[in-house]
Amino acid sequence: MDFIAIAKKRYSVRGFLDKPIEKEKLDKLAIAASLTPSACNSQPWRIVIIQNKELLPTVIECGRFLGSNQFLKTAQAVLIVIETKAILNERIKDKVDSQRFVAQDLGALIYGVCLEASTLGIGSCIIGMFNEKILAPIVKLKDSEKIFGYIGLGYPLSNDIPNKIRKPLKDIYEII
Ligand SMILES: Cc1cc2nc3c(=O)[nH]c(=O)nc-3n(C[C@H](O)[C@H](O)[C@H](O)COP(=O)(O)O)c2cc1C
C-alpha cells in the first residue's frame, strides 16, 4: 500500500468496539514509535500503554478534561507519550536548547503510531488536553520528564472512513 493510501485510511476514531486489542498489536505500535526519526537520534521519549481494566477508567477520565471527549469512555487502551531529556550532539548541544527539536520528534512519533494502528485495523484519536497531575503517578513520571501526548485506541465502531476535510493544496503548497 502506498503511503498516501495509508494516510487517507487513518482518521480520528471517536467510538470503539468493546473488544480488547491483542498484545501483538500493541507491541507493533511500540515498534512503530521506536522507529520514529529524531534530532541527533536522541529518541527523547518513552511510551506507556494502559490497558489494565482497573487503571483504564481513571486514565480515560484524564482525557475527558473539562467534560469533553465523551466517546473516550469506549476506548480499549490509551497510549501515553512521555517526553524525556534529549541528548544532542556535542557539536550543537551548547548552541540550542536541548529540547529544541522535541515537538517535532514526538509529533512524528504520534502520527506514526496512529498510522500503524490504522494498518492494523485499530482506530486512534489523539487527545490534546488531559489531566497530567492524575496521569503522572500512573505512568511513573520522573522529575526530568513531561507528559506530551495521549492517544485513545480501540477497534472502530464503524467501518465508514470519513472524507478528509483539508485545505486545498493550492493554499498550502508551492514549488519555487
Ligand atoms: C494535538 C491534537 C489534539 C487533538 N485533540 C482532540 C481531542 O481532544 N478530541 C478529539 O476528538 N479529537 C482531537 N484531535 C483530532 C483532530 O480533531 C483531528 O485530527 C482533525 O480534525 C483531522 O481529522 P482526522 O484526524 O480525522 O483526519 C486532536 C488532534 C491533534 C493533532
The ligand as a Gaussian input file, in Angstrom:
#p B3LYP/6-31G(d) Opt

LIG

0 1
 C       -2.738000      17.821000      19.049000
 C       -4.104000      17.265000      18.688000
 C       -5.124000      17.301000      19.620000
 C       -6.376000      16.751000      19.332000
 N       -7.328000      16.705000      20.310000
 C       -8.521000      16.100000      20.055000
 C       -9.481000      15.943000      21.081000
 O       -9.277000      16.315000      22.236000
 N      -10.647000      15.320000      20.770000
 C      -10.914000      14.844000      19.515000
 O      -11.987000      14.285000      19.312000
 N      -10.012000      14.986000      18.513000
 C       -8.820000      15.573000      18.758000
 N       -7.869000      15.677000      17.769000
 C       -8.163000      15.149000      16.427000
 C       -8.395000      16.252000      15.392000
 O       -9.635000      16.865000      15.638000
 C       -8.335000      15.632000      14.002000
 O       -7.037000      15.098000      13.776000
 C       -8.643000      16.626000      12.870000
 O       -9.947000      17.124000      12.976000
 C       -8.472000      15.976000      11.484000
 O       -9.326000      14.856000      11.350000
 P       -8.771000      13.377000      11.082000
 O       -7.792000      13.046000      12.196000
 O       -9.983000      12.503000      11.159000
 O       -8.114000      13.348000       9.739000
 C       -6.613000      16.211000      18.044000
 C       -5.584000      16.184000      17.094000
 C       -4.341000      16.674000      17.414000
 C       -3.225000      16.572000      16.384000

